[in-house]
């Protein structure tokens, strides 16, 4: 998720793709984000704008069993 957002692998939609792929991966493995949509948008924008590293991102994300 972090790499998709920051490495600009797509021409457009890197933040959306990162969030979609991250949540799909978690869902397939029995987990989900325990954040509201607004909280997730805030976190994703912070990753893109500040260059938050993957370790900091993992600390910010609340993940729960689905």
Number of C-alpha atoms within 10 A of each C-alpha: 20 21 13 19 22 18 10 13 12 11 6 9 12 20 21 15 16 18 18 13 14 16 17 14 14 17 14 10 11 11 15 18 17 14 14 9 10 8 12 16 15 11 17 19 15 13 21 17 11 9 13 16 12 13 9 10 17 11 8 11 14 11 14 12 11 12
